[in-house]
Each structure stands twice: as structure tokens, then as C-alpha cells.
Amino acid sequence: MGGITFIKLKIWLSCKRERAELKLKELPTIPTFQRTRENGEEFGRAGKGGKLLRNSLRVLLQNASDRYMVGRLTAAMVKVIQMDETNVRGQRNVIDGEAELLQGFEFNLNAKLDNTIYAPYTTAVDRPTGKLTVNIPAFVSANMISAPGGATHFKFVSCGSEIDFENETYVVDVQESTILSISALPTAPIALENTITLNSTHPLFLAFGIEFYQEVNAQMYPLKNGAYNALALVKVSGL
């Protein structure tokens, strides 16, 4: 009797597996799963677009990002894609969406840009010349920079990124200021000018941030592996 029960159980489990596998194979064609398929395709597209943007900013992201940044950026990309009014659901994409929704995205929630830099600054994107710029007028860093404990110096960083989401390529230019001391003396005006392709027809992204240092025996050391460095998208120009 025990042997017969065992054989019946094996046959029953085998049938259950075959039915489950059959359902998975049929999933792409089952009408009731159409919304699921569409959402899955767009989520995958959002993940790929977010990765491309991250790769283009990799030099700066190594020093300024939080542990949940990838997921947050993917969610933001989904919203960009959902604003595509050209294509049907399931075929919506970043190019035809609203890339400008990414403006203001913070890569490090542990150190938000506007809570770190209080000095006024302006941004500009000039497609004909391929210039993406950040201009910071003279300011007193001791008053206008919220520096973490132990920081003695800082520098501003920026990155201009031109991304071709369709062909998965990008052009970037990274700029940085000199390392400046945190003091009561005013700085000189600072201009960070990033150059990409002239008359680009692709979405453009301008990231701006700050990195902190500690001076020890006349040597500059990055402060706590960048945990307090801020970086955000301050200007986004779609098509």
C-alpha cells in the first residue's frame, strides 16, 4: 500500500508541475494578463533607462549615492515613461516621455543638495553650443555651506550628460572646482561649464554636487567615504 501511495503522489506532483509550466508558457498570450505584460515591459524599460543614466554619471555617483538610489531612480523613470502620450501602453518609453520629471532628483538622500548648499547658483542648458553650466556667485562658505563635522574643505562638481536611450549610448563631460577651504572669507565666483555635442537631439542632464574633505598634515582626504556628499539633477532638457 505504501508503494502505491508514493507512486500516486509522484504522478500528482508531476502533473501539477506540468500545469504550472504550461501556464507560464501561455502567460504571454493570455488576455487577462495583458496589463501585467504591459507593466512589465515598461518597468524593464525604466530600469534600463535608469542604468544608462547612472552609468553616465558614474564618476560622481561613486562618491555620492545612498543605498536605495537605484530603486528610487527606477521608480522615477517609470513616471517619466507613463507621461508618454505618443505610444500605447506597453510601448511607452523614456524618449517620448517627460524626462524633465527627473529634474531635482537627489542621488543621496543622506545629504540633499538644497540642505547642503545654501549659496545661490544658476544653471543653463544651451543646445546649439552644447554647453551645460552651473554658475555660483561669490559667497562665504562658513555661512552658506552646511558642512559635516570634521570637514575642512570642499569642492563643487558637475556633469553634463547627453543620453541616446534608443541606442544606449551617452556623451559626458565632468567638471570640478578647485578644493576650497571652509572659512569666513568670500570665494571668487565659480563657473562649471560642461561641453557635450553641439545641437544635440537627445535628452540632456546636468548634475551638480559637492564633495567634502578633511585636511591632515597638508594632505586632503575624502570625508567618510562620501557619506555626506550631495549630488542632484539640477537641469534636465528633454526633446
Accessible surface in RSA format (square Angstrom, percent):
REM  Atomic radii and reference values for relative SASA: ProtOr
REM  Chains: A
REM  Algorithm: Lee & Richards
REM  Probe-radius: 1.40
REM  Slices: 20
REM RES _ NUM      All-atoms   Total-Side   Main-Chain    Non-polar    All polar
REM                ABS   REL    ABS   REL    ABS   REL    ABS   REL    ABS   REL
RES MET A   1   187.00  96.8 150.05  99.3  36.95  88.0 123.44 104.9  63.56  84.2
RES GLY A   2    57.55  71.0   0.00   N/A  57.55  71.0  42.22 115.9  15.32  34.3
RES GLY A   3    48.48  59.8   0.00   N/A  48.48  59.8  38.71 106.2   9.77  21.9
RES ILE A   4    96.69  55.0  96.05  71.6   0.64   1.5  96.05  69.2   0.64   1.7
RES THR A   5    86.38  61.4  84.11  85.3   2.27   5.4  64.24  86.3  22.14  33.5
RES PHE A   6   120.94  60.5 116.83  72.4   4.11  10.7 120.21  72.9   0.73   2.1
RES ILE A   7   100.30  57.1 100.08  74.6   0.23   0.5 100.30  72.2   0.00   0.0
RES LYS A   8   138.07  67.4 132.82  81.5   5.25  12.5  80.34  72.3  57.74  61.5
RES LEU A   9    91.92  51.2  87.98  62.9   3.94   9.9  91.50  64.3   0.42   1.1
RES LYS A  10   117.97  57.5 112.87  69.3   5.10  12.1  59.31  53.4  58.65  62.5
RES ILE A  11   103.93  59.1 100.64  75.0   3.30   7.9 103.93  74.8   0.00   0.0
RES TRP A  12   139.20  55.9 135.04  65.4   4.17   9.8 115.19  61.4  24.02  39.0
RES LEU A  13    74.58  41.5  74.17  53.1   0.41   1.0  74.17  52.1   0.41   1.1
RES SER A  14    39.29  33.2  38.80  51.8   0.49   1.1  15.48  33.0  23.81  33.4
RES CYS A  15    48.85  37.0  48.11  53.7   0.74   1.7   7.78  19.7  41.07  44.3
RES LYS A  16   101.75  49.6  97.21  59.6   4.54  10.8  41.93  37.7  59.82  63.7
RES ARG A  17   141.84  59.6 138.61  70.7   3.22   7.7  63.30  86.5  78.53  47.6
RES GLU A  18   107.69  61.8 101.22  76.6   6.46  15.4  36.29  70.2  71.40  58.3
RES ARG A  19   150.01  63.0 147.98  75.4   2.03   4.8  49.26  67.3 100.75  61.1
RES ALA A  20    52.77  48.5  46.45  71.7   6.32  14.4  51.26  72.2   1.51   4.0
RES GLU A  21    93.98  54.0  92.70  70.1   1.28   3.0  30.25  58.5  63.73  52.0
RES LEU A  22    98.74  55.0  96.85  69.3   1.89   4.7  98.31  69.0   0.43   1.2
RES LYS A  23   139.67  68.1 137.28  84.2   2.39   5.7  80.29  72.3  59.38  63.3
RES LEU A  24   126.29  70.3 115.44  82.6  10.86  27.3 116.18  81.6  10.11  27.2
RES LYS A  25   159.43  77.8 134.78  82.7  24.66  58.7  87.41  78.7  72.02  76.7
RES GLU A  26    73.07  42.0  70.15  53.1   2.92   7.0  24.76  47.9  48.32  39.5
RES LEU A  27    56.73  31.6  56.73  40.6   0.00   0.0  56.73  39.8   0.00   0.0
RES PRO A  28    81.43  59.3  68.45  62.4  12.98  47.2  69.00  57.0  12.43  77.2
RES THR A  29   106.62  75.8  85.34  86.5  21.29  50.7  74.97 100.7  31.65  47.8
RES ILE A  30    44.43  25.3  42.59  31.7   1.84   4.4  44.43  32.0   0.00   0.0
RES PRO A  31   106.82  77.8  93.97  85.7  12.85  46.7  98.11  81.0   8.70  54.1
RES THR A  32   119.45  85.0  84.96  86.1  34.48  82.2  86.58 116.3  32.86  49.7
RES PHE A  33    83.58  41.8  83.58  51.8   0.00   0.0  83.58  50.7   0.00   0.0
RES GLN A  34    81.84  45.8  81.72  59.7   0.12   0.3  11.68  24.9  70.17  53.2
RES ARG A  35   119.81  50.3 119.45  60.9   0.36   0.9  60.16  82.2  59.65  36.1
RES THR A  36    79.89  56.8  73.69  74.7   6.20  14.8  51.70  69.4  28.19  42.6
RES ARG A  37    61.67  25.9  53.18  27.1   8.49  20.2  32.64  44.6  29.03  17.6
RES GLU A  38    18.37  10.5  18.19  13.8   0.17   0.4  10.07  19.5   8.29   6.8
RES ASN A  39    78.09  53.9  72.74  70.3   5.35  12.9  27.16  65.4  50.93  49.2
RES GLY A  40    43.69  53.9   0.00   N/A  43.69  53.9  33.66  92.4  10.03  22.5
RES GLU A  41    92.91  53.3  79.68  60.3  13.23  31.5  38.42  74.3  54.49  44.5
RES GLU A  42    10.18   5.8   9.93   7.5   0.25   0.6   5.68  11.0   4.50   3.7
RES PHE A  43   123.35  61.7 121.88  75.5   1.47   3.8 122.42  74.2   0.93   2.7
RES GLY A  44    41.50  51.2   0.00   N/A  41.50  51.2  35.57  97.6   5.93  13.3
RES ARG A  45    78.10  32.8  71.92  36.7   6.19  14.7  29.58  40.4  48.52  29.4
RES ALA A  46     0.00   0.0   0.00   0.0   0.00   0.0   0.00   0.0   0.00   0.0
RES GLY A  47    24.07  29.7   0.00   N/A  24.07  29.7  19.50  53.5   4.57  10.2
RES LYS A  48   119.24  58.2 111.18  68.2   8.06  19.2  66.57  59.9  52.67  56.1
RES GLY A  49     4.66   5.7   0.00   N/A   4.66   5.7   4.11  11.3   0.55   1.2
RES GLY A  50     0.00   0.0   0.00   N/A   0.00   0.0   0.00   0.0   0.00   0.0
RES LYS A  51   114.29  55.8 114.29  70.1   0.00   0.0  56.31  50.7  57.97  61.8
RES LEU A  52    16.32   9.1  15.15  10.8   1.18   3.0  16.07  11.3   0.25   0.7
RES LEU A  53     0.00   0.0   0.00   0.0   0.00   0.0   0.00   0.0   0.00   0.0
RES ARG A  54    44.87  18.8  43.32  22.1   1.54   3.7   6.78   9.3  38.08  23.1
RES ASN A  55    58.26  40.2  50.90  49.2   7.37  17.7   5.87  14.1  52.39  50.6
RES SER A  56     4.90   4.1   0.00   0.0   4.90  11.3   0.09   0.2   4.81   6.7
RES LEU A  57     0.90   0.5   0.00   0.0   0.90   2.3   0.90   0.6   0.00   0.0
RES ARG A  58   146.95  61.7 145.86  74.4   1.09   2.6  38.46  52.6 108.49  65.7
RES VAL A  59    90.04  59.2  87.82  79.5   2.22   5.4  87.82  76.3   2.22   6.0
RES LEU A  60     6.66   3.7   6.17   4.4   0.49   1.2   6.17   4.3   0.49   1.3
RES LEU A  61    15.61   8.7  11.79   8.4   3.82   9.6  11.97   8.4   3.63   9.8
RES GLN A  62   119.71  66.9  82.31  60.2  37.40  89.0  31.65  67.4  88.06  66.8
RES ASN A  63    60.03  41.4  57.56  55.6   2.47   5.9   6.65  16.0  53.38  51.6
RES ALA A  64     4.59   4.2   3.13   4.8   1.46   3.3   3.49   4.9   1.09   2.9
RES SER A  65    49.68  42.0  23.45  31.3  26.24  60.4   0.09   0.2  49.59  69.5
RES ASP A  66    16.70  11.7   6.02   6.0  10.68  25.3   9.57  22.5   7.13   7.1
RES ARG A  67   206.05  86.5 162.15  82.7  43.91 104.5  66.28  90.6 139.77  84.7
RES TYR A  68   142.99  66.8 138.28  78.7   4.71  12.3 110.53  83.1  32.46  40.0
RES MET A  69    12.68   6.6  12.51   8.3   0.18   0.4  12.51  10.6   0.18   0.2
RES VAL A  70    73.34  48.3  73.21  66.3   0.13   0.3  73.21  63.6   0.13   0.4
RES GLY A  71    47.69  58.8   0.00   N/A  47.69  58.8  37.63 103.3  10.06  22.5
RES ARG A  72    57.56  24.2  48.71  24.8   8.85  21.1  45.00  61.5  12.55   7.6
RES LEU A  73     0.03   0.0   0.03   0.0   0.00   0.0   0.03   0.0   0.00   0.0
RES THR A  74    14.18  10.1  14.17  14.4   0.01   0.0   7.65  10.3   6.53   9.9
RES ALA A  75    53.09  48.8  47.07  72.6   6.02  13.7  51.26  72.2   1.83   4.9
RES ALA A  76    20.84  19.2  16.44  25.4   4.40  10.0  19.69  27.7   1.15   3.1
RES MET A  77     0.00   0.0   0.00   0.0   0.00   0.0   0.00   0.0   0.00   0.0
RES VAL A  78    34.20  22.5  33.93  30.7   0.28   0.7  34.20  29.7   0.00   0.0
RES LYS A  79   131.56  64.2 129.97  79.7   1.60   3.8  73.03  65.7  58.54  62.4
RES VAL A  80     0.00   0.0   0.00   0.0   0.00   0.0   0.00   0.0   0.00   0.0
RES ILE A  81     0.55   0.3   0.55   0.4   0.00   0.0   0.55   0.4   0.00   0.0
RES GLN A  82    93.91  52.5  79.48  58.1  14.43  34.4  15.34  32.7  78.57  59.6
RES MET A  83    88.99  46.1  83.17  55.0   5.82  13.9  53.29  45.3  35.70  47.3
RES ASP A  84     5.93   4.2   0.00   0.0   5.93  14.0   0.00   0.0   5.93   5.9
RES GLU A  85   162.89  93.5 123.22  93.2  39.67  94.4  52.07 100.7 110.82  90.5
RES THR A  86   107.53  76.5  74.34  75.4  33.19  79.1  52.65  70.7  54.88  83.0
RES ASN A  87    46.52  32.1  31.86  30.8  14.66  35.3   5.53  13.3  40.98  39.6
RES VAL A  88    99.89  65.7  91.85  83.2   8.04  19.4  99.02  86.0   0.87   2.4
RES ARG A  89   101.56  42.6  89.82  45.8  11.73  27.9  39.76  54.3  61.79  37.5
RES GLY A  90     1.76   2.2   0.00   N/A   1.76   2.2   1.43   3.9   0.33   0.7
RES GLN A  91   113.95  63.7 106.64  77.9   7.31  17.4  28.59  60.8  85.37  64.7
RES ARG A  92    36.72  15.4  36.72  18.7   0.00   0.0   3.03   4.1  33.70  20.4
RES ASN A  93    31.60  21.8  31.60  30.5   0.00   0.0  11.58  27.9  20.02  19.4
RES VAL A  94     5.36   3.5   3.51   3.2   1.85   4.5   3.51   3.0   1.85   5.0
RES ILE A  95    55.57  31.6  44.51  33.2  11.06  26.7  44.51  32.1  11.06  30.0
RES ASP A  96    59.00  41.3  41.76  41.6  17.24  40.8   6.09  14.3  52.91  52.8
RES GLY A  97    14.22  17.5   0.00   N/A  14.22  17.5   0.02   0.0  14.20  31.8
RES GLU A  98    75.27  43.2  75.26  56.9   0.01   0.0  10.50  20.3  64.77  52.9
RES ALA A  99     3.57   3.3   2.70   4.2   0.87   2.0   2.70   3.8   0.87   2.3
RES GLU A 100    74.67  42.9  66.81  50.5   7.86  18.7  43.57  84.3  31.11  25.4
RES LEU A 101    97.93  54.5  70.29  50.3  27.64  69.5  74.33  52.2  23.60  63.5
RES LEU A 102     1.42   0.8   0.24   0.2   1.18   3.0   1.39   1.0   0.03   0.1
RES GLN A 103    85.34  47.7  64.21  46.9  21.13  50.3  14.10  30.0  71.24  54.0
RES GLY A 104    47.35  58.4   0.00   N/A  47.35  58.4  32.24  88.5  15.11  33.8
RES PHE A 105    24.28  12.1  15.51   9.6   8.77  22.8  23.31  14.1   0.97   2.8
RES GLU A 106    26.48  15.2  23.63  17.9   2.86   6.8  12.53  24.2  13.95  11.4
RES PHE A 107     0.00   0.0   0.00   0.0   0.00   0.0   0.00   0.0   0.00   0.0
RES ASN A 108     1.51   1.0   1.44   1.4   0.07   0.2   0.00   0.0   1.51   1.5
RES LEU A 109    82.58  46.0  64.37  46.0  18.21  45.8  64.43  45.3  18.15  48.8
RES ASN A 110   110.98  76.5  80.71  78.0  30.27  72.9  20.94  50.4  90.03  87.0
RES ALA A 111    11.23  10.3   4.78   7.4   6.45  14.7  11.23  15.8   0.00   0.0
RES LYS A 112    89.34  43.6  86.00  52.8   3.33   7.9  28.87  26.0  60.46  64.4
RES LEU A 113     2.86   1.6   2.86   2.0   0.00   0.0   2.86   2.0   0.00   0.0
RES ASP A 114    96.26  67.4  88.60  88.2   7.66  18.1  30.75  72.4  65.50  65.3
RES ASN A 115    88.72  61.2  81.26  78.5   7.46  18.0  18.83  45.3  69.90  67.6
RES THR A 116     7.39   5.3   7.39   7.5   0.00   0.0   1.91   2.6   5.48   8.3
RES ILE A 117     6.20   3.5   0.16   0.1   6.04  14.6   0.16   0.1   6.04  16.4
RES TYR A 118   119.74  55.9 100.38  57.1  19.36  50.4  77.63  58.3  42.11  51.9
RES ALA A 119     2.67   2.5   0.04   0.1   2.64   6.0   0.04   0.0   2.64   7.0
RES PRO A 120    85.03  62.0  74.59  68.0  10.44  38.0  85.00  70.2   0.03   0.2
RES TYR A 121    56.07  26.2  32.34  18.4  23.73  61.7  21.93  16.5  34.13  42.1
RES THR A 122    86.25  61.3  81.77  82.9   4.48  10.7  74.89 100.6  11.36  17.2
RES THR A 123    36.07  25.7  14.23  14.4  21.84  52.1   4.22   5.7  31.85  48.1
RES ALA A 124    49.19  45.2  46.20  71.3   2.99   6.8  49.13  69.2   0.06   0.2
RES VAL A 125    35.24  23.2   5.52   5.0  29.71  71.6   5.63   4.9  29.61  80.3
RES ASP A 126    61.32  43.0  56.95  56.7   4.37  10.3  21.00  49.4  40.32  40.2
RES ARG A 127    52.12  21.9  50.03  25.5   2.10   5.0  43.12  58.9   9.00   5.5
RES PRO A 128    82.91  60.4  77.10  70.3   5.80  21.1  77.16  63.7   5.75  35.7
RES THR A 129    59.72  42.5  54.66  55.4   5.06  12.1  56.32  75.6   3.40   5.1
RES GLY A 130     0.12   0.1   0.00   N/A   0.12   0.1   0.12   0.3   0.00   0.0
RES LYS A 131    65.13  31.8  64.12  39.3   1.01   2.4  37.85  34.1  27.28  29.1
RES LEU A 132     0.20   0.1   0.20   0.1   0.00   0.0   0.20   0.1   0.00   0.0
RES THR A 133    22.31  15.9  22.31  22.6   0.00   0.0  16.16  21.7   6.16   9.3
RES VAL A 134     0.00   0.0   0.00   0.0   0.00   0.0   0.00   0.0   0.00   0.0
RES ASN A 135    62.38  43.0  62.29  60.2   0.09   0.2  19.85  47.8  42.53  41.1
RES ILE A 136     1.61   0.9   0.09   0.1   1.52   3.7   0.54   0.4   1.06   2.9
RES PRO A 137    67.68  49.3  62.70  57.2   4.98  18.1  66.65  55.0   1.03   6.4
RES ALA A 138    55.27  50.8  32.21  49.7  23.06  52.5  32.58  45.9  22.69  60.1
RES PHE A 139    12.86   6.4   4.00   2.5   8.86  23.1  12.86   7.8   0.00   0.0
RES VAL A 140    37.21  24.5  35.15  31.8   2.05   4.9  35.15  30.5   2.05   5.6
RES SER A 141     0.47   0.4   0.47   0.6   0.00   0.0   0.00   0.0   0.47   0.7
RES ALA A 142    52.61  48.4  25.41  39.2  27.20  61.9  26.97  38.0  25.63  67.9
RES ASN A 143   113.32  78.1  83.09  80.3  30.23  72.8  21.76  52.4  91.57  88.5
RES MET A 144    57.14  29.6  57.14  37.8   0.00   0.0  34.97  29.7  22.18  29.4
RES ILE A 145    10.53   6.0   0.00   0.0  10.53  25.4   0.72   0.5   9.80  26.6
RES SER A 146    57.30  48.4  42.22  56.3  15.08  34.7  14.12  30.1  43.18  60.5
RES ALA A 147    38.97  35.8  10.40  16.0  28.57  65.0  10.83  15.3  28.13  74.5
RES PRO A 148    22.82  16.6   7.70   7.0  15.13  55.0  19.50  16.1   3.33  20.7
RES GLY A 149    65.35  80.6   0.00   N/A  65.35  80.6  45.73 125.5  19.62  43.9
RES GLY A 150    39.90  49.2   0.00   N/A  39.90  49.2  25.39  69.7  14.51  32.5
RES ALA A 151    17.45  16.0   0.00   0.0  17.45  39.7   0.00   0.0  17.45  46.2
RES THR A 152    52.23  37.1  45.39  46.0   6.84  16.3  49.56  66.6   2.67   4.0
RES HIS A 153    22.33  12.2  22.33  15.5   0.00   0.0  10.20  10.5  12.13  14.1
RES PHE A 154     0.00   0.0   0.00   0.0   0.00   0.0   0.00   0.0   0.00   0.0
RES LYS A 155    24.40  11.9  24.40  15.0   0.00   0.0   1.22   1.1  23.18  24.7
RES PHE A 156     0.00   0.0   0.00   0.0   0.00   0.0   0.00   0.0   0.00   0.0
RES VAL A 157     3.98   2.6   3.98   3.6   0.00   0.0   3.98   3.5   0.00   0.0
RES SER A 158     0.00   0.0   0.00   0.0   0.00   0.0   0.00   0.0   0.00   0.0
RES CYS A 159     0.16   0.1   0.16   0.2   0.00   0.0   0.00   0.0   0.16   0.2
RES GLY A 160     0.00   0.0   0.00   N/A   0.00   0.0   0.00   0.0   0.00   0.0
RES SER A 161     0.00   0.0   0.00   0.0   0.00   0.0   0.00   0.0   0.00   0.0
RES GLU A 162    11.69   6.7  10.30   7.8   1.39   3.3   1.77   3.4   9.92   8.1
RES ILE A 163     0.00   0.0   0.00   0.0   0.00   0.0   0.00   0.0   0.00   0.0
RES ASP A 164    17.58  12.3  16.79  16.7   0.79   1.9   4.49  10.6  13.09  13.1
RES PHE A 165    23.55  11.8   8.60   5.3  14.95  38.9   8.75   5.3  14.81  42.4
RES GLU A 166   136.30  78.3 108.00  81.7  28.30  67.4  34.36  66.5 101.94  83.2
RES ASN A 167   102.27  70.5  80.98  78.3  21.29  51.3  20.63  49.6  81.64  78.9
RES GLU A 168    87.08  50.0  70.10  53.0  16.97  40.4  15.51  30.0  71.57  58.4
RES THR A 169    73.36  52.2  69.67  70.6   3.69   8.8  61.58  82.7  11.78  17.8
RES TYR A 170    88.80  41.5  62.91  35.8  25.89  67.4  34.16  25.7  54.65  67.4
RES VAL A 171    69.15  45.5  65.58  59.4   3.57   8.6  69.15  60.1   0.00   0.0
RES VAL A 172    57.58  37.9  34.73  31.4  22.85  55.1  34.73  30.2  22.85  62.0
RES ASP A 173    33.96  23.8  30.79  30.6   3.17   7.5   8.90  20.9  25.07  25.0
RES VAL A 174    49.41  32.5  28.06  25.4  21.35  51.4  28.06  24.4  21.35  57.9
RES GLN A 175    63.35  35.4  60.75  44.4   2.59   6.2   4.03   8.6  59.32  45.0
RES GLU A 176    99.66  57.2  76.71  58.0  22.94  54.6  21.40  41.4  78.25  63.9
RES SER A 177    14.21  12.0   3.10   4.1  11.11  25.6  10.60  22.6   3.62   5.1
RES THR A 178   103.25  73.4  92.59  93.9  10.66  25.4  87.24 117.2  16.01  24.2
RES ILE A 179    69.10  39.3  44.61  33.2  24.49  59.0  44.61  32.1  24.49  66.5
RES LEU A 180    42.34  23.6  40.13  28.7   2.22   5.6  42.34  29.7   0.00   0.0
RES SER A 181    55.15  46.6  45.91  61.3   9.24  21.3  22.65  48.2  32.51  45.5
RES ILE A 182    45.58  25.9  22.39  16.7  23.19  55.9  22.39  16.1  23.19  62.9
RES SER A 183    34.98  29.6  27.83  37.1   7.15  16.5  29.50  62.8   5.47   7.7
RES ALA A 184    80.11  73.7  61.56  95.0  18.55  42.2  61.56  86.7  18.55  49.1
RES LEU A 185   132.51  73.8 129.51  92.7   3.00   7.5 129.51  91.0   3.00   8.1
RES PRO A 186    93.08  67.8  73.04  66.6  20.04  72.9  73.04  60.3  20.04 124.6
RES THR A 187    21.47  15.3   8.27   8.4  13.20  31.5  16.69  22.4   4.78   7.2
RES ALA A 188    71.67  65.9  57.33  88.5  14.35  32.6  62.87  88.5   8.81  23.3
RES PRO A 189   102.88  75.0  83.38  76.0  19.49  70.9  83.38  68.8  19.49 121.1
RES ILE A 190    23.60  13.4  17.86  13.3   5.74  13.8  21.66  15.6   1.94   5.3
RES ALA A 191    74.49  68.5  46.37  71.6  28.12  64.0  46.37  65.3  28.12  74.5
RES LEU A 192     6.54   3.6   5.36   3.8   1.18   3.0   6.50   4.6   0.04   0.1
RES GLU A 193    88.52  50.8  78.42  59.3  10.10  24.1  19.04  36.8  69.48  56.7
RES ASN A 194     0.00   0.0   0.00   0.0   0.00   0.0   0.00   0.0   0.00   0.0
RES THR A 195    56.28  40.0  46.85  47.5   9.43  22.5  38.22  51.3  18.07  27.3
RES ILE A 196     8.26   4.7   0.00   0.0   8.26  19.9   4.55   3.3   3.71  10.1
RES THR A 197    64.74  46.0  56.59  57.4   8.15  19.4  52.56  70.6  12.18  18.4
RES LEU A 198   112.70  62.8 102.61  73.4  10.09  25.4 102.61  72.1  10.09  27.1
RES ASN A 199   100.00  69.0  85.15  82.3  14.85  35.8  28.81  69.3  71.19  68.8
RES SER A 200     9.21   7.8   0.01   0.0   9.19  21.2   3.82   8.1   5.39   7.5
RES THR A 201    99.35  70.7  89.86  91.1   9.49  22.6  73.18  98.3  26.16  39.6
RES HIS A 202    53.84  29.4  53.84  37.4   0.00   0.0  26.25  27.1  27.59  32.1
RES PRO A 203     3.71   2.7   3.71   3.4   0.00   0.0   3.71   3.1   0.00   0.0
RES LEU A 204     0.24   0.1   0.24   0.2   0.00   0.0   0.24   0.2   0.00   0.0
RES PHE A 205     0.00   0.0   0.00   0.0   0.00   0.0   0.00   0.0   0.00   0.0
RES LEU A 206     0.00   0.0   0.00   0.0   0.00   0.0   0.00   0.0   0.00   0.0
RES ALA A 207     0.00   0.0   0.00   0.0   0.00   0.0   0.00   0.0   0.00   0.0
RES PHE A 208     0.00   0.0   0.00   0.0   0.00   0.0   0.00   0.0   0.00   0.0
RES GLY A 209     0.00   0.0   0.00   N/A   0.00   0.0   0.00   0.0   0.00   0.0
RES ILE A 210     0.10   0.1   0.00   0.0   0.10   0.2   0.00   0.0   0.10   0.3
RES GLU A 211    14.04   8.1  14.04  10.6   0.00   0.0   3.18   6.2  10.86   8.9
RES PHE A 212     2.19   1.1   0.65   0.4   1.53   4.0   0.65   0.4   1.53   4.4
RES TYR A 213    21.51  10.0  21.51  12.2   0.00   0.0  10.39   7.8  11.13  13.7
RES GLN A 214    64.71  36.2  64.71  47.3   0.00   0.0   6.74  14.3  57.97  44.0
RES GLU A 215    75.53  43.4  58.10  44.0  17.43  41.5  10.08  19.5  65.44  53.4
RES VAL A 216    64.96  42.7  60.82  55.1   4.14  10.0  64.60  56.1   0.36   1.0
RES ASN A 217   138.44  95.5 106.31 102.7  32.13  77.4  37.44  90.1 101.00  97.6
RES ALA A 218    84.24  77.5  57.00  88.0  27.24  62.0  57.96  81.6  26.29  69.6
RES GLN A 219   105.32  58.9 104.03  76.0   1.29   3.1  22.03  46.9  83.29  63.2
RES MET A 220    69.02  35.7  44.27  29.3  24.76  58.9  44.27  37.6  24.76  32.8
RES TYR A 221   112.11  52.3 112.11  63.8   0.00   0.0  78.36  58.9  33.75  41.6
RES PRO A 222    92.95  67.7  78.60  71.6  14.35  52.2  78.60  64.9  14.35  89.2
RES LEU A 223    12.75   7.1  10.11   7.2   2.65   6.6  11.07   7.8   1.68   4.5
RES LYS A 224   125.66  61.3 104.89  64.4  20.77  49.4  74.02  66.6  51.64  55.0
RES ASN A 225   149.54 103.1 118.58 114.6  30.97  74.6  36.73  88.4 112.82 109.0
RES GLY A 226     6.01   7.4   0.00   N/A   6.01   7.4   2.50   6.9   3.52   7.9
RES ALA A 227    50.13  46.1  38.56  59.5  11.57  26.3  49.43  69.6   0.70   1.8
RES TYR A 228    85.57  40.0  84.02  47.8   1.56   4.1  45.47  34.2  40.11  49.4
RES ASN A 229     6.46   4.5   6.46   6.2   0.00   0.0   0.04   0.1   6.42   6.2
RES ALA A 230     1.01   0.9   0.00   0.0   1.01   2.3   0.00   0.0   1.01   2.7
RES LEU A 231     1.05   0.6   1.05   0.8   0.00   0.0   1.05   0.7   0.00   0.0
RES ALA A 232     3.40   3.1   3.40   5.2   0.00   0.0   3.40   4.8   0.00   0.0
RES LEU A 233     0.16   0.1   0.00   0.0   0.16   0.4   0.00   0.0   0.16   0.4
RES VAL A 234    21.09  13.9   8.12   7.4  12.96  31.2  12.82  11.1   8.26  22.4
RES LYS A 235    68.57  33.5  68.57  42.1   0.00   0.0  20.71  18.6  47.86  51.0
RES VAL A 236     6.62   4.4   0.00   0.0   6.62  16.0   0.00   0.0   6.62  18.0
RES SER A 237    26.40  22.3  23.03  30.7   3.37   7.8  11.23  23.9  15.18  21.3
RES GLY A 238    10.19  12.6   0.00   N/A  10.19  12.6   4.26  11.7   5.93  13.3
RES LEU A 239   129.71  72.2  52.57  37.6  77.15 193.9  84.65  59.5  45.06 121.3
END  Absolute sums over single chains surface
CHAIN  1 A    13436.9      11126.4       2310.5       7735.1       5701.9
END  Absolute sums over all chains
TOTAL         13436.9      11126.4       2310.5       7735.1       5701.9
